[in-house]
Amino acid sequence: MLCIKCGTRDLPDNLVVCPTCGVYLPGLFRDLLAPGTELDGGKYRIEYALGRGGFGITYRAYHQGFSRSVAIKEYFPQDFAHREGSSGSLITPTTGHDSYERWLARFKREGQILFDLSHPNIVRVQNLFEERNTVYLVMELLTGRTLGEELSSFGGRGLPEQRVVAIMDALTAALSVVHQRNLFHLDIKPANVMVTQDGRIVLLDFGAARQEVSRTRGQSKYSSLALSENYAPPELMAAEGLNSATDIFELAMMLHELLTGTLPPSSIHRVLHPVDPWHCSLCEPWCSMVNDALRLEVGDRPQNVQAWWGRYRHWHQKQAELAKLAPRPSPHRGKWRDLWQRPKTKMIAMITVVAIAALGFVVGGAMVTRVVVRWITTDSTTAKADPPPLPTAEITPERTAQDWFDQANEKADQEDYEGAIADYTKAIELNPSWTSAYINRGFARRLARDYSGAIVDYTKALDLNPDSSLVYNNRGFARRLSSDNVGAIADYNKALEINKDWGSLGPWVAHTNRGVARRATGDHSGAIADYDQAIQIKPDYAYAYYVRGLARQVEKDYSSAIADYNKAIELDPKDSDAYFNRALARQDSGDYAGAIADYDKALEITPDDADAYYNRGLAYKSLGNVQASLSNFRAAATRYQSQGNEEWYQKAQNQITQLSQ
């Protein structure tokens, strides 16, 4: 027997209560259309029931004209109606007739809207018809398994992060389309997501959940079969104030479950236990996204599902951008450019130097190049001023650790690192065991060049969570910046030994970072071995090819370095630094024309790169093209001057003077 409420299969036929969802099974199977029942003038023949909710029953049926199976959803609010035995029509008592008709009209209207929608992640409505005093929606019959079944197959663990991202991409795209029509799903959970046999992710049960809770005050509660209290926000329980943020709350509950295998506490639990606030412990960007979406007040949550999910894409893009830049060799002085001599516009990326891998952040567990959490960019010129003091008769509510944490993230995103550090400290004072706050404060301290303070914070985070590869990776990067390459290597070793809690990254990051630290100690063969390992684990990791190219270039193995830069550019054709360093390798090997072509490409991507102008000037000088060389040195001098880089401004001026004689 199948429980048509929760989907549990192979139940004994004599079972009374479903062991999974606790529903009373005899009542669940009452008033179903019998197998063989024909609908819409004989066009469809009922085979058996697939599922039941508070407002409808879904059947598997057979389209007798097209000889194919379909799914048919029957509008049947069991608190307002019952089925008449002989005709199978729905009968409503006088007291519930008006409500029945109102929701019947809405069910029909929403079915018509869904019929007009054509989206691969929304179940397709193929037909709508009325008979038996109700409405039927004919939908495509999906074969596969629910997302809940997929999650169960992992035995209480979360799904791989790439899989979660693919699922969320599909669901947010579907909800965005539905929200644009002023519809809300209101029952988002793994059981209502189908994963078809061909891998399509489809959100089921649109419309019914909204009707289920859209009741007026004073009506009886009839949502017991459809409302999923473990996922629902407070306003859904109260059936008022519902909007797109209601769906976002449920989506965030499910997101946490997909990532970890466990649900956060229900909104009911959090309302009843306000003195024990729940804090997400995921790494970034998940932690801040989940925290924001699970705020109890509907008005405090994100209101646009695509904007909310876009924060993940924005974070991921920033990590990719920060991962590109590393110190670059310059042929005119024969050594690596000093880490801190890059223009301010590239400073954050440069600090990441070989950390790309550390990119992760935290607010839950992190990485190394952009501070964790959400740090949503805010224009400081438009920030609201502090409100005036409240009258003495009123009580100013105490700020929570989460309030200080969120404010710290905003300050960090505005590059006010000292202010962020102060606010993280206040959050820690209120919640001394909050790992994410230590990780973020450590990252802010690192950006403020307080490397010893960053190391202290990462060490405290590891005391609280000793099994985080990401935090070891971050501490290793802070040690690397403080010139403790031996300590950095030890931390990267530990990260690889633990090999879990990497956030969105993985062991290839620690291999790459350890390779950078090894290269700094003169262990070039060890560095290249680490880069090789990173590439073996993740063959599409452009940065590993890039830094291996740098290492080979130092060894004057220019052909191998160029081959690595070729691969890095193939994987990331917008990486101006890969073009820049390939140009250097070509320049060092005497291919000045090839170097110029690469500098051209680097400047096409980054038009104000003074270094590229300077080095292109050298290449033209080597070819004897004085005018082109002068033009490039002048462009370099202008940009160095605007950056306040007096040393390189003077070098460019010296070149101009020599060529002008």
KEVEX-93349 format. One record per residue (C-alpha): y, z negated, x. Coordinates in steps of 0.1 Angstrom, whole numbers. Layout:
<r <Y,Z,X>>,
...
END
This chain:
<r <0,0,0>>,
<r <36,8,11>>,
<r <64,-17,5>>,
<r <91,7,-8>>,
<r <118,-18,0>>,
<r <113,-23,38>>,
<r <88,5,45>>,
<r <60,-18,58>>,
<r <28,2,55>>,
<r <-9,-5,50>>,
<r <-4,-37,29>>,
<r <-35,-49,9>>,
<r <-35,-37,-27>>,
<r <-37,-72,-41>>,
<r <-8,-86,-21>>,
<r <20,-102,-42>>,
<r <48,-108,-16>>,
<r <56,-84,13>>,
<r <52,-104,45>>,
<r <80,-85,62>>,
<r <109,-86,37>>,
<r <96,-112,12>>,
<r <101,-90,-19>>,
<r <80,-96,-50>>,
<r <58,-65,-50>>,
<r <47,-64,-87>>,
<r <84,-63,-97>>,
<r <92,-37,-70>>,
<r <67,-13,-85>>,
<r <77,-19,-121>>,
<r <93,11,-140>>,
<r <84,38,-115>>,
<r <80,73,-127>>,
<r <42,81,-127>>,
<r <28,106,-103>>,
<r <27,140,-119>>,
<r <59,134,-140>>,
<r <78,167,-142>>,
<r <116,168,-139>>,
<r <143,194,-145>>,
<r <123,216,-168>>,
<r <92,215,-147>>,
<r <109,225,-115>>,
<r <99,193,-97>>,
<r <67,172,-99>>,
<r <68,136,-88>>,
<r <42,127,-62>>,
<r <49,90,-53>>,
<r <77,65,-46>>,
<r <92,64,-11>>,
<r <117,36,-15>>,
<r <137,14,-38>>,
<r <171,-3,-37>>,
<r <193,-22,-61>>,
<r <207,10,-75>>,
<r <180,36,-72>>,
<r <144,48,-66>>,
<r <136,76,-41>>,
<r <105,97,-47>>,
<r <85,123,-29>>,
<r <83,153,-52>>,
<r <71,189,-51>>,
<r <94,219,-58>>,
<r <70,240,-78>>,
<r <91,272,-76>>,
<r <95,271,-38>>,
<r <62,254,-30>>,
<r <77,227,-8>>,
<r <82,190,-9>>,
<r <116,173,-15>>,
<r <130,139,-19>>,
<r <145,129,-53>>,
<r <167,99,-58>>,
<r <169,85,-93>>,
<r <199,64,-103>>,
<r <183,33,-117>>,
<r <203,0,-115>>,
<r <176,-24,-125>>,
<r <200,-52,-134>>,
<r <216,-28,-160>>,
<r <187,-8,-172>>,
<r <149,-6,-179>>,
<r <126,24,-186>>,
<r <115,32,-221>>,
<r <77,36,-220>>,
<r <70,69,-239>>,
<r <100,91,-228>>,
<r <107,76,-194>>,
<r <144,75,-202>>,
<r <166,46,-190>>,
<r <177,22,-216>>,
<r <208,-1,-211>>,
<r <216,-32,-231>>,
<r <249,-33,-249>>,
<r <263,-59,-225>>,
<r <256,-37,-195>>,
<r <263,-3,-209>>,
<r <299,1,-197>>,
<r <290,-8,-162>>,
<r <260,14,-162>>,
<r <281,44,-173>>,
<r <308,37,-148>>,
<r <284,36,-119>>,
<r <264,65,-132>>,
<r <296,86,-131>>,
<r <303,74,-96>>,
<r <268,81,-85>>,
<r <271,117,-98>>,
<r <305,122,-82>>,
<r <294,109,-48>>,
<r <263,131,-51>>,
<r <285,161,-57>>,
<r <306,152,-26>>,
<r <275,149,-5>>,
<r <263,182,-18>>,
<r <294,198,-4>>,
<r <290,182,30>>,
<r <271,201,56>>,
<r <264,179,86>>,
<r <233,177,107>>,
<r <233,139,107>>,
<r <237,135,69>>,
<r <208,139,46>>,
<r <213,172,28>>,
<r <217,171,-10>>,
<r <202,203,-25>>,
<r <206,198,-62>>,
<r <218,174,-88>>,
<r <208,173,-125>>,
<r <209,149,-155>>,
<r <180,139,-178>>,
<r <164,108,-191>>,
<r <198,92,-195>>,
<r <203,92,-157>>,
<r <211,114,-127>>,
<r <188,127,-100>>,
<r <198,139,-65>>,
<r <174,163,-49>>,
<r <175,160,-11>>,
<r <156,174,19>>,
<r <124,156,27>>,
<r <126,142,62>>,
<r <94,136,82>>,
<r <94,113,112>>,
<r <100,76,115>>,
<r <129,53,109>>,
<r <150,40,136>>,
<r <137,6,128>>,
<r <101,18,135>>,
<r <113,33,168>>,
<r <130,0,178>>,
<r <98,-20,168>>,
<r <78,2,192>>,
<r <97,-14,221>>,
<r <83,-48,214>>,
<r <116,-68,209>>,
<r <134,-50,237>>,
<r <164,-28,233>>,
<r <163,10,236>>,
<r <173,28,268>>,
<r <211,31,269>>,
<r <211,69,270>>,
<r <191,68,238>>,
<r <215,44,221>>,
<r <244,66,230>>,
<r <227,96,215>>,
<r <220,77,183>>,
<r <256,64,181>>,
<r <270,98,187>>,
<r <251,111,157>>,
<r <259,82,134>>,
<r <296,80,142>>,
<r <299,117,137>>,
<r <283,114,103>>,
<r <303,84,92>>,
<r <336,101,103>>,
<r <329,129,79>>,
<r <320,106,51>>,
<r <350,83,56>>,
<r <373,113,54>>,
<r <361,117,18>>,
<r <369,81,11>>,
<r <332,72,9>>,
<r <316,42,26>>,
<r <279,37,33>>,
<r <278,-1,32>>,
<r <241,-5,41>>,
<r <239,7,77>>,
<r <207,-6,94>>,
<r <178,9,114>>,
<r <157,13,82>>,
<r <183,36,68>>,
<r <183,59,98>>,
<r <156,86,101>>,
<r <145,101,133>>,
<r <128,134,124>>,
<r <99,150,142>>,
<r <123,174,159>>,
<r <146,146,171>>,
<r <173,149,145>>,
<r <191,116,137>>,
<r <199,113,100>>,
<r <218,86,81>>,
<r <201,80,47>>,
<r <212,64,14>>,
<r <248,75,11>>,
<r <266,64,-20>>,
<r <242,39,-35>>,
<r <252,10,-13>>,
<r <288,15,-22>>,
<r <281,14,-59>>,
<r <259,-16,-54>>,
<r <287,-38,-42>>,
<r <316,-22,-60>>,
<r <314,-47,-89>>,
<r <342,-66,-105>>,
<r <346,-103,-105>>,
<r <325,-120,-132>>,
<r <297,-95,-131>>,
<r <262,-107,-122>>,
<r <250,-102,-87>>,
<r <226,-74,-87>>,
<r <224,-64,-51>>,
<r <194,-84,-40>>,
<r <173,-54,-33>>,
<r <198,-33,-14>>,
<r <222,-56,4>>,
<r <211,-63,39>>,
<r <227,-97,46>>,
<r <217,-97,83>>,
<r <240,-68,89>>,
<r <267,-72,62>>,
<r <302,-85,69>>,
<r <318,-112,47>>,
<r <338,-88,25>>,
<r <306,-70,15>>,
<r <291,-103,3>>,
<r <322,-108,-18>>,
<r <323,-72,-29>>,
<r <360,-68,-24>>,
<r <383,-54,3>>,
<r <357,-28,14>>,
<r <368,0,37>>,
<r <357,20,68>>,
<r <358,-12,88>>,
<r <330,-26,67>>,
<r <307,2,79>>,
<r <320,-3,115>>,
<r <309,-40,113>>,
<r <273,-30,103>>,
<r <273,-2,129>>,
<r <282,-28,156>>,
<r <255,-52,144>>,
<r <230,-24,147>>,
<r <244,-13,181>>,
<r <238,-48,195>>,
<r <203,-47,181>>,
<r <196,-13,196>>,
<r <209,-24,231>>,
<r <191,-58,232>>,
<r <164,-58,205>>,
<r <181,-88,188>>,
<r <208,-91,161>>,
<r <239,-112,165>>,
<r <242,-142,141>>,
<r <249,-130,105>>,
<r <284,-132,92>>,
<r <272,-159,68>>,
<r <261,-180,97>>,
<r <293,-175,115>>,
<r <314,-184,85>>,
<r <294,-216,79>>,
<r <295,-226,116>>,
<r <331,-218,128>>,
<r <330,-245,155>>,
<r <302,-226,173>>,
<r <318,-192,178>>,
<r <296,-163,189>>,
<r <305,-143,220>>,
<r <289,-111,229>>,
<r <272,-112,264>>,
<r <267,-74,269>>,
<r <282,-56,298>>,
<r <312,-33,293>>,
<r <322,-14,274>>,
<r <297,-26,249>>,
<r <309,-62,249>>,
<r <345,-56,239>>,
<r <335,-29,214>>,
<r <310,-52,196>>,
<r <333,-82,197>>,
<r <362,-62,181>>,
<r <340,-46,155>>,
<r <324,-79,145>>,
<r <356,-98,137>>,
<r <351,-116,104>>,
<r <385,-105,90>>,
<r <382,-69,79>>,
<r <418,-62,88>>,
<r <412,-74,124>>,
<r <385,-48,131>>,
<r <389,-12,142>>,
<r <395,10,111>>,
<r <385,44,125>>,
<r <349,49,135>>,
<r <356,78,159>>,
<r <385,60,176>>,
<r <362,29,180>>,
<r <333,49,194>>,
<r <358,70,215>>,
<r <364,38,235>>,
<r <329,43,250>>,
<r <336,79,259>>,
<r <371,69,273>>,
<r <355,41,294>>,
<r <327,64,306>>,
<r <352,91,316>>,
<r <373,66,335>>,
<r <343,55,354>>,
<r <335,91,363>>,
<r <370,97,374>>,
<r <371,66,395>>,
<r <338,75,411>>,
<r <351,107,426>>,
<r <376,95,452>>,
<r <367,82,486>>,
<r <384,81,520>>,
<r <388,116,533>>,
<r <387,128,569>>,
<r <418,147,582>>,
<r <413,172,610>>,
<r <448,167,624>>,
<r <440,131,635>>,
<r <402,131,636>>,
<r <395,100,617>>,
<r <391,87,582>>,
<r <423,81,563>>,
<r <432,45,559>>,
<r <421,32,525>>,
<r <455,20,515>>,
<r <475,50,526>>,
<r <467,70,496>>,
<r <495,74,470>>,
<r <497,48,443>>,
<r <485,74,417>>,
<r <452,74,434>>,
<r <451,38,445>>,
<r <427,24,419>>,
<r <403,52,425>>,
<r <405,48,462>>,
<r <398,12,460>>,
<r <366,22,446>>,
<r <359,41,476>>,
<r <324,41,479>>,
<r <318,21,450>>,
<r <314,45,426>>,
<r <284,30,417>>,
<r <300,-2,409>>,
<r <319,13,382>>,
<r <306,-8,356>>,
<r <326,-37,344>>,
<r <319,-63,323>>,
<r <330,-83,297>>,
<r <295,-87,296>>,
<r <282,-77,330>>,
<r <296,-52,352>>,
<r <304,-29,378>>,
<r <331,-23,402>>,
<r <358,0,397>>,
<r <376,-6,365>>,
<r <377,-39,351>>,
<r <353,-45,326>>,
<r <357,-50,291>>,
<r <380,-31,270>>,
<r <414,-32,286>>,
<r <429,-9,260>>,
<r <460,8,274>>,
<r <491,-6,257>>,
<r <527,7,263>>,
<r <545,-24,275>>,
<r <578,-10,262>>,
<r <564,-12,226>>,
<r <546,-45,229>>,
<r <557,-70,202>>,
<r <578,-99,214>>,
<r <564,-134,210>>,
<r <570,-146,174>>,
<r <597,-173,169>>,
<r <584,-209,169>>,
<r <570,-220,136>>,
<r <588,-247,116>>,
<r <577,-281,125>>,
<r <561,-286,91>>,
<r <536,-259,99>>,
<r <507,-261,123>>,
<r <503,-235,151>>,
<r <466,-225,152>>,
<r <449,-231,185>>,
<r <442,-200,205>>,
<r <405,-194,212>>,
<r <388,-184,244>>,
<r <383,-149,228>>,
<r <421,-147,222>>,
<r <429,-154,258>>,
<r <401,-131,269>>,
<r <414,-102,248>>,
<r <450,-107,260>>,
<r <438,-108,296>>,
<r <420,-75,291>>,
<r <452,-59,277>>,
<r <472,-72,307>>,
<r <447,-59,331>>,
<r <448,-25,315>>,
<r <486,-26,320>>,
<r <479,-35,357>>,
<r <494,-69,353>>,
<r <466,-85,373>>,
<r <482,-118,379>>,
<r <489,-123,342>>,
<r <453,-112,334>>,
<r <440,-137,360>>,
<r <460,-165,343>>,
<r <447,-156,309>>,
<r <411,-153,320>>,
<r <415,-188,336>>,
<r <426,-202,302>>,
<r <396,-185,285>>,
<r <373,-201,311>>,
<r <389,-235,306>>,
<r <379,-233,269>>,
<r <345,-218,275>>,
<r <334,-227,311>>,
<r <300,-209,306>>,
<r <314,-175,297>>,
<r <299,-152,323>>,
<r <320,-122,312>>,
<r <353,-140,318>>,
<r <343,-148,354>>,
<r <333,-112,360>>,
<r <365,-98,346>>,
<r <386,-124,365>>,
<r <367,-114,396>>,
<r <375,-78,390>>,
<r <412,-85,384>>,
<r <413,-106,416>>,
<r <398,-77,435>>,
<r <424,-53,422>>,
<r <450,-78,432>>,
<r <433,-78,467>>,
<r <423,-114,464>>,
<r <388,-105,477>>,
<r <378,-141,484>>,
<r <388,-152,449>>,
<r <368,-122,435>>,
<r <337,-133,455>>,
<r <340,-168,442>>,
<r <341,-156,406>>,
<r <312,-132,410>>,
<r <293,-161,426>>,
<r <300,-183,396>>,
<r <289,-155,373>>,
<r <256,-153,392>>,
<r <251,-190,389>>,
<r <252,-185,351>>,
<r <232,-153,351>>,
<r <213,-149,384>>,
<r <194,-118,372>>,
<r <223,-93,370>>,
<r <220,-64,394>>,
<r <255,-53,383>>,
<r <271,-86,393>>,
<r <254,-85,427>>,
<r <266,-49,431>>,
<r <302,-60,422>>,
<r <301,-89,446>>,
<r <288,-66,473>>,
<r <317,-43,468>>,
<r <342,-72,471>>,
<r <325,-82,503>>,
<r <327,-46,515>>,
<r <365,-46,509>>,
<r <368,-78,528>>,
<r <350,-62,558>>,
<r <319,-83,553>>,
<r <296,-53,554>>,
<r <266,-75,563>>,
<r <271,-97,532>>,
<r <277,-66,511>>,
<r <244,-51,522>>,
<r <226,-84,514>>,
<r <241,-83,479>>,
<r <231,-46,474>>,
<r <196,-56,486>>,
<r <194,-83,459>>,
<r <207,-60,432>>,
<r <179,-35,441>>,
<r <153,-63,443>>,
<r <162,-76,408>>,
<r <166,-41,394>>,
<r <177,-50,359>>,
<r <209,-55,339>>,
<r <226,-24,353>>,
<r <248,-17,323>>,
<r <252,21,319>>,
<r <243,27,355>>,
<r <212,21,376>>,
<r <198,15,411>>,
<r <212,47,424>>,
<r <246,30,424>>,
<r <235,2,447>>,
<r <217,27,470>>,
<r <250,46,472>>,
<r <271,16,478>>,
<r <247,2,504>>,
<r <248,35,521>>,
<r <286,32,524>>,
<r <283,-3,538>>,
<r <256,8,563>>,
<r <278,37,574>>,
<r <306,12,580>>,
<r <283,-7,604>>,
<r <274,25,623>>,
<r <240,28,607>>,
<r <244,65,597>>,
<r <207,72,594>>,
<r <203,42,571>>,
<r <233,54,551>>,
<r <218,88,547>>,
<r <185,73,537>>,
<r <202,54,509>>,
<r <220,85,497>>,
<r <187,104,498>>,
<r <172,76,477>>,
<r <200,77,452>>,
<r <196,114,448>>,
<r <159,111,444>>,
<r <164,86,415>>,
<r <193,105,399>>,
<r <193,142,411>>,
<r <225,150,390>>,
<r <245,122,407>>,
<r <274,143,422>>,
<r <289,114,441>>,
<r <258,108,461>>,
<r <259,143,474>>,
<r <296,139,481>>,
<r <292,107,502>>,
<r <262,121,520>>,
<r <283,151,529>>,
<r <309,127,543>>,
<r <282,110,565>>,
<r <269,143,577>>,
<r <304,155,585>>,
<r <310,124,607>>,
<r <279,135,626>>,
<r <294,170,629>>,
<r <265,184,610>>,
<r <289,207,592>>,
<r <264,231,576>>,
<r <245,202,560>>,
<r <278,186,549>>,
<r <289,219,533>>,
<r <256,222,515>>,
<r <261,187,500>>,
<r <296,194,490>>,
<r <284,227,474>>,
<r <259,206,452>>,
<r <286,180,444>>,
<r <309,208,432>>,
<r <281,225,412>>,
<r <276,192,394>>,
<r <313,184,390>>,
<r <334,215,394>>,
<r <366,195,387>>,
<r <362,172,417>>,
<r <392,181,439>>,
<r <380,157,467>>,
<r <348,176,471>>,
<r <368,208,476>>,
<r <391,190,500>>,
<r <363,177,522>>,
<r <344,210,521>>,
<r <376,225,533>>,
<r <377,200,562>>,
<r <341,208,571>>,
<r <349,245,571>>,
<r <381,239,591>>,
<r <362,218,617>>,
<r <337,246,620>>,
<r <363,273,625>>,
<r <362,289,590>>,
<r <399,287,583>>,
<r <399,313,556>>,
<r <371,294,537>>,
<r <391,262,542>>,
<r <422,277,528>>,
<r <402,289,497>>,
<r <390,253,492>>,
<r <424,238,496>>,
<r <436,263,470>>,
<r <410,251,446>>,
<r <418,214,453>>,
<r <455,220,447>>,
<r <447,239,415>>,
<r <430,207,402>>,
<r <455,182,418>>,
<r <488,201,423>>,
<r <506,172,440>>,
<r <481,164,467>>,
<r <502,161,499>>,
<r <472,159,521>>,
<r <458,193,509>>,
<r <492,209,515>>,
<r <493,194,550>>,
<r <458,205,560>>,
<r <463,239,545>>,
<r <494,242,566>>,
<r <472,235,597>>,
<r <447,261,586>>,
<r <474,288,582>>,
<r <488,277,616>>,
<r <454,283,632>>,
<r <454,318,617>>,
<r <489,325,631>>,
<r <505,327,596>>,
<r <537,309,604>>,
<r <555,314,571>>,
<r <526,302,550>>,
<r <521,273,573>>,
<r <558,263,571>>,
<r <557,266,533>>,
<r <527,242,531>>,
<r <542,216,555>>,
<r <574,216,536>>,
<r <555,210,503>>,
<r <536,182,520>>,
<r <568,166,534>>,
<r <584,166,500>>,
<r <554,149,484>>,
<r <550,124,512>>,
<r <586,114,509>>,
<r <584,110,471>>,
<r <554,87,477>>,
<r <572,66,503>>,
<r <547,76,530>>,
<r <571,77,559>>,
<r <545,81,586>>,
<r <531,113,572>>,
<r <565,126,561>>,
<r <575,124,598>>,
<r <543,142,608>>,
<r <550,170,584>>,
<r <586,172,597>>,
<r <573,174,632>>,
<r <551,204,623>>,
<r <581,221,606>>,
<r <602,215,637>>,
<r <575,230,660>>,
<r <570,261,639>>,
<r <607,267,635>>,
<r <614,268,673>>,
END
